[in-house]
Amino acid sequence: FGSILREKLFENSNVELEDEIRGIVESALEIYFPRVIPQEIRINSEEDRNLIQFYLSYSISQTNISDELLINVEQ
């Protein structure tokens, strides 16, 4: 995920970019981590700081495991 998100730092921040990132993450989860069920995905970007903040809350299917992840990607 990191390399794809880093590439997006240089694009103008807008709703379409956030939707694109969300789609990339959802697709990658389906392909590489099919047992991870996303509960919430939030993308916040700060164009003036070249920062994308990525939040994911998720559960693991067929388990009682749930957790959340917060990643700050900046250049």
Backbone as XML, in Angstrom:
<?xml version="1.0"?>
<chain id="A" units="angstrom">
  <residue number="1" name="PHE">
    <atom name="N" x="0.816" y="-1.192" z="0.000"/>
    <atom name="CA" x="0.000" y="0.000" z="0.000"/>
    <atom name="C" x="0.863" y="1.261" z="0.000"/>
  </residue>
  <residue number="2" name="GLY">
    <atom name="N" x="1.949" y="1.219" z="0.722"/>
    <atom name="CA" x="2.761" y="2.414" z="0.913"/>
    <atom name="C" x="3.242" y="3.032" z="-0.377"/>
  </residue>
  <residue number="3" name="SER">
    <atom name="N" x="3.737" y="2.212" z="-1.301"/>
    <atom name="CA" x="4.284" y="2.782" z="-2.526"/>
    <atom name="C" x="3.196" y="3.440" z="-3.369"/>
  </residue>
  <residue number="4" name="ILE">
    <atom name="N" x="2.025" y="2.837" z="-3.392"/>
    <atom name="CA" x="0.919" y="3.425" z="-4.151"/>
    <atom name="C" x="0.494" y="4.751" z="-3.518"/>
  </residue>
  <residue number="5" name="LEU">
    <atom name="N" x="0.406" y="4.786" z="-2.197"/>
    <atom name="CA" x="0.007" y="6.015" z="-1.522"/>
    <atom name="C" x="1.046" y="7.107" z="-1.715"/>
  </residue>
  <residue number="6" name="ARG">
    <atom name="N" x="2.324" y="6.749" z="-1.690"/>
    <atom name="CA" x="3.375" y="7.754" z="-1.899"/>
    <atom name="C" x="3.245" y="8.417" z="-3.263"/>
  </residue>
  <residue number="7" name="GLU">
    <atom name="N" x="2.909" y="7.649" z="-4.280"/>
    <atom name="CA" x="2.729" y="8.214" z="-5.616"/>
    <atom name="C" x="1.619" y="9.251" z="-5.634"/>
  </residue>
  <residue number="8" name="LYS">
    <atom name="N" x="0.610" y="9.064" z="-4.825"/>
    <atom name="CA" x="-0.549" y="9.957" z="-4.805"/>
    <atom name="C" x="-0.258" y="11.277" z="-4.090"/>
  </residue>
  <residue number="9" name="LEU">
    <atom name="N" x="0.854" y="11.367" z="-3.361"/>
    <atom name="CA" x="1.182" y="12.599" z="-2.641"/>
    <atom name="C" x="1.351" y="13.789" z="-3.579"/>
  </residue>
  <residue number="10" name="PHE">
    <atom name="N" x="1.738" y="13.535" z="-4.803"/>
    <atom name="CA" x="2.029" y="14.623" z="-5.722"/>
    <atom name="C" x="0.819" y="15.031" z="-6.557"/>
  </residue>
  <residue number="11" name="GLU">
    <atom name="N" x="-0.296" y="14.384" z="-6.339"/>
    <atom name="CA" x="-1.521" y="14.759" z="-7.037"/>
    <atom name="C" x="-2.305" y="15.748" z="-6.187"/>
  </residue>
  <residue number="12" name="ASN">
    <atom name="N" x="-3.110" y="16.564" z="-6.859"/>
    <atom name="CA" x="-3.943" y="17.515" z="-6.133"/>
    <atom name="C" x="-4.951" y="16.780" z="-5.270"/>
  </residue>
  <residue number="13" name="SER">
    <atom name="N" x="-5.066" y="17.223" z="-4.046"/>
    <atom name="CA" x="-5.980" y="16.596" z="-3.095"/>
    <atom name="C" x="-7.418" y="16.987" z="-3.422"/>
  </residue>
  <residue number="14" name="ASN">
    <atom name="N" x="-8.283" y="15.981" z="-3.554"/>
    <atom name="CA" x="-9.701" y="16.226" z="-3.788"/>
    <atom name="C" x="-10.471" y="14.948" z="-3.482"/>
  </residue>
  <residue number="15" name="VAL">
    <atom name="N" x="-11.756" y="15.018" z="-3.584"/>
    <atom name="CA" x="-12.609" y="13.871" z="-3.269"/>
    <atom name="C" x="-12.313" y="12.707" z="-4.209"/>
  </residue>
  <residue number="16" name="GLU">
    <atom name="N" x="-12.057" y="12.981" z="-5.481"/>
    <atom name="CA" x="-11.774" y="11.916" z="-6.432"/>
    <atom name="C" x="-10.504" y="11.163" z="-6.049"/>
  </residue>
  <residue number="17" name="LEU">
    <atom name="N" x="-9.469" y="11.887" z="-5.602"/>
    <atom name="CA" x="-8.230" y="11.243" z="-5.173"/>
    <atom name="C" x="-8.486" y="10.349" z="-3.969"/>
  </residue>
  <residue number="18" name="GLU">
    <atom name="N" x="-9.229" y="10.840" z="-3.022"/>
    <atom name="CA" x="-9.543" y="10.046" z="-1.834"/>
    <atom name="C" x="-10.337" y="8.798" z="-2.215"/>
  </residue>
  <residue number="19" name="ASP">
    <atom name="N" x="-11.287" y="8.933" z="-3.135"/>
    <atom name="CA" x="-12.050" y="7.771" z="-3.604"/>
    <atom name="C" x="-11.147" y="6.772" z="-4.334"/>
  </residue>
  <residue number="20" name="GLU">
    <atom name="N" x="-10.198" y="7.289" z="-5.115"/>
    <atom name="CA" x="-9.271" y="6.421" z="-5.836"/>
    <atom name="C" x="-8.404" y="5.626" z="-4.860"/>
  </residue>
  <residue number="21" name="ILE">
    <atom name="N" x="-7.888" y="6.295" z="-3.849"/>
    <atom name="CA" x="-7.064" y="5.614" z="-2.846"/>
    <atom name="C" x="-7.888" y="4.558" z="-2.120"/>
  </residue>
  <residue number="22" name="ARG">
    <atom name="N" x="-9.100" y="4.904" z="-1.752"/>
    <atom name="CA" x="-9.988" y="3.952" z="-1.072"/>
    <atom name="C" x="-10.197" y="2.713" z="-1.950"/>
  </residue>
  <residue number="23" name="GLY">
    <atom name="N" x="-10.421" y="2.918" z="-3.234"/>
    <atom name="CA" x="-10.618" y="1.809" z="-4.164"/>
    <atom name="C" x="-9.379" y="0.938" z="-4.300"/>
  </residue>
  <residue number="24" name="ILE">
    <atom name="N" x="-8.206" y="1.564" z="-4.344"/>
    <atom name="CA" x="-6.945" y="0.822" z="-4.432"/>
    <atom name="C" x="-6.785" y="-0.077" z="-3.209"/>
  </residue>
  <residue number="25" name="VAL">
    <atom name="N" x="-7.048" y="0.478" z="-2.043"/>
    <atom name="CA" x="-6.897" y="-0.281" z="-0.799"/>
    <atom name="C" x="-7.914" y="-1.415" z="-0.739"/>
  </residue>
  <residue number="26" name="GLU">
    <atom name="N" x="-9.162" y="-1.133" z="-1.071"/>
    <atom name="CA" x="-10.188" y="-2.182" z="-1.038"/>
    <atom name="C" x="-9.842" y="-3.317" z="-1.998"/>
  </residue>
  <residue number="27" name="SER">
    <atom name="N" x="-9.374" y="-2.982" z="-3.196"/>
    <atom name="CA" x="-8.998" y="-4.009" z="-4.175"/>
    <atom name="C" x="-7.823" y="-4.840" z="-3.677"/>
  </residue>
  <residue number="28" name="ALA">
    <atom name="N" x="-6.820" y="-4.177" z="-3.112"/>
    <atom name="CA" x="-5.648" y="-4.891" z="-2.606"/>
    <atom name="C" x="-6.033" y="-5.827" z="-1.458"/>
  </residue>
  <residue number="29" name="LEU">
    <atom name="N" x="-6.928" y="-5.375" z="-0.586"/>
    <atom name="CA" x="-7.377" y="-6.236" z="0.506"/>
    <atom name="C" x="-8.083" y="-7.473" z="-0.034"/>
  </residue>
  <residue number="30" name="GLU">
    <atom name="N" x="-8.932" y="-7.286" z="-1.025"/>
    <atom name="CA" x="-9.655" y="-8.422" z="-1.611"/>
    <atom name="C" x="-8.707" y="-9.437" z="-2.229"/>
  </residue>
  <residue number="31" name="ILE">
    <atom name="N" x="-7.647" y="-8.951" z="-2.879"/>
    <atom name="CA" x="-6.712" y="-9.843" z="-3.573"/>
    <atom name="C" x="-5.728" y="-10.499" z="-2.609"/>
  </residue>
  <residue number="32" name="TYR">
    <atom name="N" x="-5.078" y="-9.683" z="-1.776"/>
    <atom name="CA" x="-3.957" y="-10.169" z="-0.976"/>
    <atom name="C" x="-4.325" y="-10.575" z="0.452"/>
  </residue>
  <residue number="33" name="PHE">
    <atom name="N" x="-5.401" y="-10.024" z="0.972"/>
    <atom name="CA" x="-5.815" y="-10.306" z="2.347"/>
    <atom name="C" x="-7.331" y="-10.541" z="2.398"/>
  </residue>
  <residue number="34" name="PRO">
    <atom name="N" x="-7.815" y="-11.587" z="1.755"/>
    <atom name="CA" x="-9.262" y="-11.767" z="1.626"/>
    <atom name="C" x="-9.991" y="-11.969" z="2.957"/>
  </residue>
  <residue number="35" name="ARG">
    <atom name="N" x="-9.280" y="-12.363" z="3.998"/>
    <atom name="CA" x="-9.933" y="-12.556" z="5.301"/>
    <atom name="C" x="-10.098" y="-11.243" z="6.063"/>
  </residue>
  <residue number="36" name="VAL">
    <atom name="N" x="-9.456" y="-10.180" z="5.597"/>
    <atom name="CA" x="-9.584" y="-8.874" z="6.243"/>
    <atom name="C" x="-10.835" y="-8.193" z="5.698"/>
  </residue>
  <residue number="37" name="ILE">
    <atom name="N" x="-11.762" y="-7.892" z="6.596"/>
    <atom name="CA" x="-13.022" y="-7.249" z="6.219"/>
    <atom name="C" x="-12.971" y="-5.798" z="6.684"/>
  </residue>
  <residue number="38" name="PRO">
    <atom name="N" x="-12.861" y="-4.849" z="5.743"/>
    <atom name="CA" x="-12.809" y="-3.446" z="6.164"/>
    <atom name="C" x="-14.144" y="-2.999" z="6.758"/>
  </residue>
  <residue number="39" name="GLN">
    <atom name="N" x="-14.080" y="-2.333" z="7.897"/>
    <atom name="CA" x="-15.269" y="-1.772" z="8.533"/>
    <atom name="C" x="-15.404" y="-0.290" z="8.177"/>
  </residue>
  <residue number="40" name="GLU">
    <atom name="N" x="-14.271" y="0.397" z="8.179"/>
    <atom name="CA" x="-14.262" y="1.826" z="7.851"/>
    <atom name="C" x="-12.914" y="2.168" z="7.241"/>
  </residue>
  <residue number="41" name="ILE">
    <atom name="N" x="-12.949" y="2.937" z="6.169"/>
    <atom name="CA" x="-11.739" y="3.457" z="5.541"/>
    <atom name="C" x="-11.912" y="4.962" z="5.427"/>
  </residue>
  <residue number="42" name="ARG">
    <atom name="N" x="-10.950" y="5.695" z="5.978"/>
    <atom name="CA" x="-10.961" y="7.157" z="5.873"/>
    <atom name="C" x="-9.633" y="7.619" z="5.324"/>
  </residue>
  <residue number="43" name="ILE">
    <atom name="N" x="-9.681" y="8.562" z="4.418"/>
    <atom name="CA" x="-8.485" y="9.169" z="3.870"/>
    <atom name="C" x="-8.593" y="10.666" z="4.072"/>
  </residue>
  <residue number="44" name="ASN">
    <atom name="N" x="-7.597" y="11.222" z="4.735"/>
    <atom name="CA" x="-7.506" y="12.667" z="4.904"/>
    <atom name="C" x="-6.201" y="13.106" z="4.265"/>
  </residue>
  <residue number="45" name="SER">
    <atom name="N" x="-6.229" y="14.194" z="3.545"/>
    <atom name="CA" x="-5.002" y="14.676" z="2.931"/>
    <atom name="C" x="-4.795" y="16.141" z="3.266"/>
  </residue>
  <residue number="46" name="GLU">
    <atom name="N" x="-3.536" y="16.471" z="3.440"/>
    <atom name="CA" x="-3.129" y="17.848" z="3.679"/>
    <atom name="C" x="-2.137" y="18.218" z="2.592"/>
  </residue>
  <residue number="47" name="GLU">
    <atom name="N" x="-2.658" y="18.891" z="1.577"/>
    <atom name="CA" x="-1.870" y="19.194" z="0.395"/>
    <atom name="C" x="-0.650" y="20.047" z="0.723"/>
  </residue>
  <residue number="48" name="ASP">
    <atom name="N" x="-0.803" y="21.011" z="1.637"/>
    <atom name="CA" x="0.308" y="21.906" z="1.944"/>
    <atom name="C" x="1.462" y="21.187" z="2.641"/>
  </residue>
  <residue number="49" name="ARG">
    <atom name="N" x="1.201" y="20.028" z="3.235"/>
    <atom name="CA" x="2.247" y="19.253" z="3.914"/>
    <atom name="C" x="2.619" y="17.984" z="3.157"/>
  </residue>
  <residue number="50" name="ASN">
    <atom name="N" x="2.050" y="17.778" z="1.958"/>
    <atom name="CA" x="2.244" y="16.528" z="1.218"/>
    <atom name="C" x="2.010" y="15.331" z="2.125"/>
  </residue>
  <residue number="51" name="LEU">
    <atom name="N" x="0.867" y="15.325" z="2.776"/>
    <atom name="CA" x="0.538" y="14.297" z="3.759"/>
    <atom name="C" x="-0.787" y="13.634" z="3.398"/>
  </residue>
  <residue number="52" name="ILE">
    <atom name="N" x="-0.784" y="12.316" z="3.458"/>
    <atom name="CA" x="-2.018" y="11.553" z="3.360"/>
    <atom name="C" x="-2.125" y="10.746" z="4.643"/>
  </residue>
  <residue number="53" name="GLN">
    <atom name="N" x="-3.248" y="10.881" z="5.314"/>
    <atom name="CA" x="-3.502" y="10.111" z="6.529"/>
    <atom name="C" x="-4.542" y="9.052" z="6.180"/>
  </residue>
  <residue number="54" name="PHE">
    <atom name="N" x="-4.182" y="7.815" z="6.447"/>
    <atom name="CA" x="-5.016" y="6.684" z="6.074"/>
    <atom name="C" x="-5.456" y="5.957" z="7.339"/>
  </residue>
  <residue number="55" name="TYR">
    <atom name="N" x="-6.767" y="5.774" z="7.497"/>
    <atom name="CA" x="-7.330" y="5.082" z="8.656"/>
    <atom name="C" x="-8.144" y="3.893" z="8.165"/>
  </residue>
  <residue number="56" name="LEU">
    <atom name="N" x="-7.908" y="2.743" z="8.792"/>
    <atom name="CA" x="-8.649" y="1.532" z="8.459"/>
    <atom name="C" x="-9.040" y="0.827" z="9.747"/>
  </residue>
  <residue number="57" name="SER">
    <atom name="N" x="-10.322" y="0.592" z="9.915"/>
    <atom name="CA" x="-10.765" y="-0.321" z="10.972"/>
    <atom name="C" x="-11.257" y="-1.573" z="10.245"/>
  </residue>
  <residue number="58" name="TYR">
    <atom name="N" x="-10.956" y="-2.716" z="10.850"/>
    <atom name="CA" x="-11.223" y="-3.970" z="10.155"/>
    <atom name="C" x="-11.462" y="-5.103" z="11.146"/>
  </residue>
  <residue number="59" name="SER">
    <atom name="N" x="-11.970" y="-6.183" z="10.607"/>
    <atom name="CA" x="-12.092" y="-7.424" z="11.365"/>
    <atom name="C" x="-11.524" y="-8.543" z="10.489"/>
  </residue>
  <residue number="60" name="ILE">
    <atom name="N" x="-11.207" y="-9.660" z="11.149"/>
    <atom name="CA" x="-10.703" y="-10.830" z="10.442"/>
    <atom name="C" x="-11.832" y="-11.860" z="10.430"/>
  </residue>
  <residue number="61" name="SER">
    <atom name="N" x="-12.203" y="-12.303" z="9.244"/>
    <atom name="CA" x="-13.323" y="-13.248" z="9.142"/>
    <atom name="C" x="-13.022" y="-14.534" z="9.897"/>
  </residue>
  <residue number="62" name="GLN">
    <atom name="N" x="-14.069" y="-15.121" z="10.445"/>
    <atom name="CA" x="-14.045" y="-16.381" z="11.188"/>
    <atom name="C" x="-13.195" y="-16.298" z="12.457"/>
  </residue>
  <residue number="63" name="THR">
    <atom name="N" x="-13.004" y="-15.091" z="12.965"/>
    <atom name="CA" x="-12.307" y="-14.894" z="14.243"/>
    <atom name="C" x="-13.035" y="-13.797" z="15.003"/>
  </residue>
  <residue number="64" name="ASN">
    <atom name="N" x="-12.636" y="-13.561" z="16.218"/>
    <atom name="CA" x="-13.159" y="-12.436" z="16.996"/>
    <atom name="C" x="-12.187" y="-11.270" z="16.996"/>
  </residue>
  <residue number="65" name="ILE">
    <atom name="N" x="-11.292" y="-11.240" z="16.018"/>
    <atom name="CA" x="-10.262" y="-10.210" z="15.958"/>
    <atom name="C" x="-10.767" y="-9.009" z="15.184"/>
  </residue>
  <residue number="66" name="SER">
    <atom name="N" x="-10.618" y="-7.848" z="15.780"/>
    <atom name="CA" x="-10.858" y="-6.583" z="15.084"/>
    <atom name="C" x="-9.813" y="-5.595" z="15.596"/>
  </residue>
  <residue number="67" name="ASP">
    <atom name="N" x="-9.461" y="-4.663" z="14.743"/>
    <atom name="CA" x="-8.428" y="-3.697" z="15.094"/>
    <atom name="C" x="-8.552" y="-2.498" z="14.181"/>
  </residue>
  <residue number="68" name="GLU">
    <atom name="N" x="-7.680" y="-1.541" z="14.390"/>
    <atom name="CA" x="-7.643" y="-0.368" z="13.519"/>
    <atom name="C" x="-6.200" y="-0.009" z="13.250"/>
  </residue>
  <residue number="69" name="LEU">
    <atom name="N" x="-6.021" y="0.718" z="12.171"/>
    <atom name="CA" x="-4.698" y="1.063" z="11.701"/>
    <atom name="C" x="-4.722" y="2.512" z="11.252"/>
  </residue>
  <residue number="70" name="LEU">
    <atom name="N" x="-3.721" y="3.276" z="11.638"/>
    <atom name="CA" x="-3.588" y="4.668" z="11.202"/>
    <atom name="C" x="-2.188" y="4.833" z="10.628"/>
  </residue>
  <residue number="71" name="ILE">
    <atom name="N" x="-2.111" y="5.249" z="9.373"/>
    <atom name="CA" x="-0.826" y="5.433" z="8.692"/>
    <atom name="C" x="-0.753" y="6.856" z="8.181"/>
  </residue>
  <residue number="72" name="ASN">
    <atom name="N" x="0.337" y="7.530" z="8.496"/>
    <atom name="CA" x="0.637" y="8.839" z="7.933"/>
    <atom name="C" x="1.708" y="8.659" z="6.861"/>
  </residue>
  <residue number="73" name="VAL">
    <atom name="N" x="1.399" y="9.045" z="5.649"/>
    <atom name="CA" x="2.354" y="8.954" z="4.545"/>
    <atom name="C" x="2.682" y="10.376" z="4.144"/>
  </residue>
  <residue number="74" name="GLU">
    <atom name="N" x="3.962" y="10.726" z="4.295"/>
    <atom name="CA" x="4.349" y="12.075" z="3.899"/>
    <atom name="C" x="5.667" y="12.059" z="3.145"/>
  </residue>
  <residue number="75" name="GLN">
    <atom name="N" x="5.865" y="13.068" z="2.356"/>
    <atom name="CA" x="7.062" y="13.190" z="1.535"/>
    <atom name="C" x="7.950" y="14.265" z="2.076"/>
  </residue>
</chain>
